[in-house]
Amino acid sequence: MQLWIDRLEAVNRAVGSTVRWLALAMVLLQFAVVVLRYVFGISFIFLNEGVLYMHAALFMAGAGYTLLVDAHVRVDIFYSRRPKRGKAMVDTFGGLLFLLPSMLVLLWFTWPSVRNAWAVLEGPISVGGIPASFLLKSLTPAFCILLILQGLACLLRDLLRLRGEQESA
């Protein structure tokens, strides 16, 4: 089972180590947009949309990695006081009852929109913008798939903990 966990987590490790560079690129592009606008008095819609695309990609594609490193926000009412086995039980039920079903429902209901956007190669959001809205819309199923993969890895890891085969937190 550990082999499957490692393989599933390898996907989000690779995606996370790649998309994290979008944060730097986004800051640099936003800096360029501000300099162009306020120093030279010119503005380009596609540059502004570039910041939007990078921001969306960073958060949507990075969500699985964030779950991998356990950096998602928790509403901690009773979780922190539980032993490792209790935490594994809470995480198992949370994954089975909330994470996996919600990602499957989101994937199911957004897929037609994404499919249609690809069918017509949907153009820019604004006139003069990036002519690739279909790529932006594709981030939603990518988000779902990456979270499903990481959710399965977490579920398998929690099952190992419940069986007493893994001690690390």
Salt bridges, closest charged atoms under 4 A:
GLU9 OE1 - ARG157 NH2 2.76
ASP70 OD1 - ARG74 NH2 2.92
ASP91 OD1 - ARG74 NH1 3.32
GLU122 OE1 - LYS137 NZ 3.02
ASP158 OD1 - ARG161 NH1 3.28
GLU165 OE2 - ARG163 NH2 2.25
